[in-house]
Amino acid sequence: MGDDAPTPVHLTKVLDGLAENPALPSGLVRRLVRYRCGFGHVATRADLTPDMIEEILASGHHWLLHSLALNRQLSHAVRMPLAAHTDPGIRAALVVGACDAPRELYERLVDDPDTRVREHLAERDDVPADLLARLARDPDPKVRATLARWWTQSPEAVRRILLTDPVDEVRAAACSTYYARLPHPVPPPDLMAGLLADPVSRAGAVRHAVLTPKLAARLAGDPDHQVRRQVAEHPQLPPPVRDLLAEDPSANVRMGVFIRRDTPKPVRHRIYREIQQGERPLTDLLNDELDDDALLQQFEDRMAVAELRYLRLDWVTADPLPYVSSPYICFRRSAARSRTLPADAVIRLLNDNDSGVRTTMAKHAPHLVDLTTAERIDREFRPDKKTRWRPADLFTFPPQALRRLATDPDPRMRCLAPRDPDLPVEMAERLATDPDSTVRHAAAGHPNLPVHARRALLADPSEWVAHAAAAAATLPVAEMDRLLTLAGV
């Protein structure tokens, strides 16, 4: 170890990365347990020995104990003392990290004085049913609402309690258009009239209602656009009411008509054109002069435009061929989810002008994607939301392709080069000094990096890169020791 080794700029972040390093020797794990900065990630390791756990328990350090509580490998004997800890954050973390926990632990926590602990319990699917049922009468409505969202297959007696709760928030969660788990619960038939009469549960109840022409006409005039949207999607919707909702002032409601299988083509096209033309710049949402109704309307219009791209239509996926050339992106994306398309239709969708269509097709027919097409789809990938996944994750690129990409002008493509485990040393080192931090991050764990390049990455100005360098299993033990010495442990 040379004296000229650079000192990490983000030492605490580097130590957090070291805590995740699967190759960290037990002796160095023990030293890291004594570190009192950062978030105590070392306590989440699966290889903690009993004496290390005892040291963490005796430390009294909040973040070490919090991380230990999140550790899914803990024995029951360790979890029970944590369940009695005075810090509610640690007890809540214990619930989140619990895995195959015995009934005794949940019995201890079901009446915990801290709401967060009981909320986390309400989200779990391994808590005994009789204990979860007790949460349906929890004194805090937040806990009851959480239970309603997460325990979608609760016994009918519990579901009735939640559907008739005196607090609006709980009833809304119990009869909703969205739940945390599938399948969605179906309300008892004898409660349907009351749920439809209740403004907070009406939208969630519509999909389960027998939609007579009279009821459809009444609900189509509801002041809540979410209710009208659910009516617009209902399979029993009479055509006259469908055509009425096709003229609804809410783009969200018209979108419900747009995605129906029985919507006439001219009506569908008109709705599509109206929604596209109604899109406004994001800056319009920041206009202080808009009242609440106008702001909500603009937000709905913007969301409807997004739905035109990403909405999944199961009926299109079930019968995809008529929609392979649809003018509507969400129809083509839905068709691309089919695994039964003929090869010519797959090729057409792999060459679609929308990134989402191309990517969806590649996911569902990777065996029909050659490497040139795979590279093109990845290069042109434009995700709808921030994600670390990329189409290249579906394929194995040969070494010659990865080495060619090491000098690609696009840093996204250079990030693929370190996937070659036999990348030449000079090429790996060049990627480790790339001007783009995402490339350096991708190269940080490569086995062919020389020691001086690893040290530079540990001292990288980007904490994300430095963390990755410390977490790499290929980091020499001497470097691990140096980092701990710098941290004073």
N, C-alpha and C positions, 0 to 999 in steps of 0.2 A: 504493500500500500504506500503510494508516494505521498510526500508532504504537500505536493502541488494539487492534490485532489480538491476540486471546487466544493464549497459548502452549499448545501441545498438552500434555495431561497425560501421554499415552503416546507420547512423541516417537519412541522406537525402533520401536514398532508402526506409527506413521504412516510412518516411513521405509521399513519393510517394504512397506506398501501402495503407497508411491510407486514402489518398485522394480518393482512389478507393473503400474504404470500404462502402458497402451499408447501414450499420447500424450506420454510424457516425452521431451523433445528430447535429441539425442545429447550436447549439451554438458552437460546436467544429469545424464545417465547417467554421464558421465565423472566428474563431481563426486561422485556417489553411490558410485562404485567406491572412493573414498578414505575412505568412512565405515567405521569399524572396530567399530561396535556392531551388535547384532542378529544375524541369521543369514545375512547376505550374499546375500539373495534376488536382488539385482541381477545376480548372476553367472548366473542362470538365463535371462536375457533372450535372445531370438532375434536382437536387433539389435546385439549386442556387436561392435565392430570389432576387427581383429587387435591394434591397440595397446592396447585396453582389456583384451583377454585376456592380453596380455603383462604388463600391470601387475598383474592379478590373480595370475598365476603367480608374479610376483616378490614379491608382498606377503607370502607366507608365512602369511597369515591363515587359520586353520583353516576358518571358516565360509564365507568367500569361495571357498576352494578346494573345499570340500565341495559348495557350490551349483554351482560351475562343473562339477564332475564329474557332477552330475545333469542338466546342460544337454544336451538331446537334439539340439541343433543343432551341437555341437562337431565340428570336423574330426578326421580320424584323426591328423593331425600333432600336435594338442593332446592327444588322449586318450592317446597312447603315453607321454609323459612322466608323466602322472598315474598310469598303470598301474605306474610304478616308484616312486611316492611312498612315503616311509617311513611315512606314517600309514595304517594299515589301514582306518580309517573312510572315507578319501577313495577308496581303491581299491574298497571295497565300494559306495560311492555311484556310482562309475564304472560298475560292472556294472549297477546299477539304472537308470542313465540312458542306457546304451548303446542306440543305435538304428541299425540297418543297419551295425553295426560289422564290420570285416573279420576274417577268421580269425586274423590275427596278434595282435589284441588278446586274443582268448579263449585262444589258445595261451600267451600271457604269464601269464594269470591262473588257468588251470586247476590249476596246482600252487602257487598262492599259499599262503604259510605261515599266513594268517589264515583260520579256519574260516568266518567270515561271508562273505568274498569267494566262497569255493567254494559255500557254500549259496545265495547269490544267483545264481551261475552255474547251479546245478542247477534253478532255477525258470524259467529262460529257455527259450523255444521256438525261438530263432534261433541257438543255439550249434550248430556242426556236430556231427552225430550221433556221430562217432568220439571227439570230445572229451567229450561228455556221457557216453559209455560208460565213459570212464576214471574218472569220478566214482563209478561203481558199485563200484569197488574202493578208494575214498577211505579213508584211515586213520581218519577221524572218522565214527562211525556217524550223527551228526546230518546230515552231508552226504549219506550214502547214503539215509537216511530221507527227506530232502527230495526227492532225485531220484525216489524211489519214488512219492511223493505227486504230483509235478508232471509227470514224463515218463510219462504214462499209455499212450502209444502207442510205447513203447520196443521195440526188436527183441526177439524171444523170448529170445535168448541173454542179453541184459541183464536182462530180467525174471526169468529163471531164477536168475541170480546174486543178485538182490535177494530173491526168494522163499525162497531157501535160505541167506540170510545168517546167521551165527552169533549175531547180536545180535537180541534180541526186538523192540526198537524198529523195526528196519529191516524185519523180516518183517511186523510189524503194519502198517507203512505200505505195504508192497508188496501186501498182501492185506487190504484195508480195506473198510469200508462207506462211506467218504468219501474222495474224491480232490479235488485242487485243480483238475483239468480233466476235462471229459467228452470222449469216452465212457470209461466205466470199463474197465480192462483185464480180459481174460479169462485166467485161469491156464491153463497147459498141462494137458491132461487127465491126463497121467501123474503130475502133482504133486498132484492133488486129494486123494488119500487122505492124504498127509502133511500137507497144509494143514488138512484137517478134523480130523486127530489133534492138531494143534498148538493149544493154547489161545489163543495170541496172534493166529492167523490164521483161526481157525475161523469167527467171525462173518462175516468178509469172504468166506469161501469158500462159505458156504451157498447164496447166490443162484446160484452157478455149478454147484452139484451136481445130479446126477440124484437126485431125492428119492424113493426107494423107500419103501414103508410102514414097513419095518424101520428105515431110516435116520431117517425122520421121527420115529418114536416115540422113538428113542434121543436125537436132538438136542432133542426137546421136553422132555427131562428134564435138559438141560445146566444146570449151576449159573450160567452167565453169561446174564443176561437179554437181552443183545444178541444172543446166538446164538438164543435162543428167539424174539426179535422177528423175526429174519431168516427163521426157519422159519415163523412166523405169516404172513409176506408171500409165501412161495414159491408160485408158480403151480401146482406139482404137489402141494400139501399135501392129504393124504387128509382127507375130512370128519371121521372120528373124531378125528384128531389136532387138527384145527382146533377142534373142540368142546372138546377137552381144554384147549387153550391159551386158549380163551375164559374159562376159570376160573382162569387163571394169577394168582398173587399180585401180579405186577408189572403196574402200569397200562400201562407201556410195551409189554409183550407183548400185553395185551388190545387195545391200540390197533391193533396189527398185524392182529388179527382183525377189528376194527371196520371197517377200510378195505378189506377184501376184497370183491370183487364177489359172491362166492358165499356170503357170510355171511347166514344167515336173518334176516329182519327182526326177529323177537322177540329174537334173540341180540344183534343190533346195538343195539337200543334198550336192552337191559339193560346192556350194556357202557357205553353213553353215560351212562346214569343213574348207574352206579357211579363212573365217572371224575369226573363233575360233583360228585357228593356227596363224593368223596374230596379235593376241593380244600381246602387249609388256608391260613391267612394266611401271608404272607411271614415274619412274625415267628417262626413256628414253626421255620423253618430256622435261626434264630439261637439256638435253645435249646441251651445248653451241656450239658444232661443227656442229650441224644440220643447213642447210640453211632453208629459209622460206618454200620452197616447201616440203622439207622432213619433217619438223615439222608439216605442215598442213596435210600431208599424214598420219603421225602417229596419229594425233588427230582424223582425220576422221575414221581411223581403230578402234581406241578405242571407238568412239561413235557408230560405227556399232555393236561392241560386246555388248554394252549396249542395243541397239535396239533389239537384239535377245531375250532380256528378257522382256522389258516393252512395246513394240509396241502393239497397239490395232488394231485388224483386224476385221472390221465390218462384212465382208463376212463370217468369221469363226464363229462369235457370232450368225449370222443368221442361220447357219447350223452347230451346234457344235458337234454333235455326232461323225462324222468321225475324230475329232481332239482331243477327250478326252485323247487318248493315244499317241498323236503326240510326236515325239522325240524333238520337238522345243518348248521351254518354252513359247514364245510369242503366239504360237498357242493354247497351253493349257490354258494360262491366258485369251485369248480371248474367248475360249469355256466356261470358268468358269464365264464369264459375262452374260451368258444366264440364263434366269429365267424359261426356259421350259425343262430343262434337267430332265430325269427320275431319281428316287432316287438312283439307283445303280451307275449312272454316277456321281451324286453329291458326293456320298460317296467316289468314286475313286479319285475325284479331291480334296476332303477334306483331303485325305491321300497322296497327291502328294508329291514328294521329294523337290519341290520348294516352299519356303515360300510365294512368291507372288501368286502362283496358289491357295494354300490353303486359303490364306486371301481373295482373290477375290471371291472364291466360297462361303466362309462364309458370305461375304457381300451380295451376291445375293440369298442365300438360308438360311438365319439365322434360319428359322423355322425347318430346318432339322439337325441342329447342337445341339447335346447333350452337357451338361456342361463339361464332360470329354474331348470331342473333342475341345470345345471352349477354355478350359484352355491350352490344348496342342498347339493349333494353336497360341494362344497369347504367350505362352512360347517360341515358336520357331520362332516368328515373326522377320523377317529380312527386314526392309524397304529399298527401293531403294534410298531414300533420307531422310534427317532429318525431322522428323514429331513428333508432340505430340500425334497424333492419334494412337490408338492400337486396335487390334481386340476385346479386352475385352470390348471396348466401345459399341459393338453391343449387348452385353448380360447383363443380371442381374444375378450376382452370389449370391447364398444363403449365409446367415451369417456364417454358419458352414464352407463353403469353404473359405470365406474371412478370417476368424480367423485362419484357417489352414495355409493360405498363409502368415500370419503375421510373421511366423518364417521360411519362405522358404529361402534356401541359396541364391537364386537369388534376388538381390535388386529390379529388375523390377517387380517381382511377389509380393514382400512385399509392393510395392507401391499400390497394389490393396486393401489391407486390410482396409485402412481408408474409403473405399466406404460403409462399414457397419456403419450406423449412430449410432448403439447401441453397438459399440465396447467397451469392458470393459475398465475402466479407466487405469488399469495397462498396458493393451496391447497398448492403444493409447499412453501412456507416453513412453513406450519402443520404439515405432516407432518414436516418436518425438526426441529421443536421438540416433537414428540409426547412425552408422558410415557413411552411404551413404547419401549424401545431397539430392538426388532425393526422398528418402524415407521420410526424414524430411520435405521436401517440400509438399509431398502428405499428411502428417499428420498435417500440420500447421493449417488447418482450422477445425479440428475435434471438434465437440461440447463437447466431454468428456475429453478434455485436462484440467488438473488442472492449476491454475494460474501460479505456478512456472515454469511449462513446457512451457507455452506460453511466459513468460518472457525470458526464455533461447532461445527460437526460435527467438524472437525479437532481441536478441544479437548474433544470429548465425554468424559464420564467413563467411557463404555464403550469399551474398546480395540477391540472388534469394529466399532463404528460409526466410530471415528476411522480405522481401517484402510481401511474401505470408502470413506470420503470422500477419502482420499489416493489410492486406486487408481482413482478415477473418471476416465475419459477427458475429462470435461467440466471438470476442475479447471483454472483459469487458470494459465498459465505463471508469472505473477507470484507466485502462491501456492506453486507448486513451488519457485521460487527462494527464497522466504521460509523455507520449511521447511528447505532445505539450509543456508541461512545460520544458522538457529537451531541446526542440528546441527554447525556449525563447519566445513563443507566447501564 
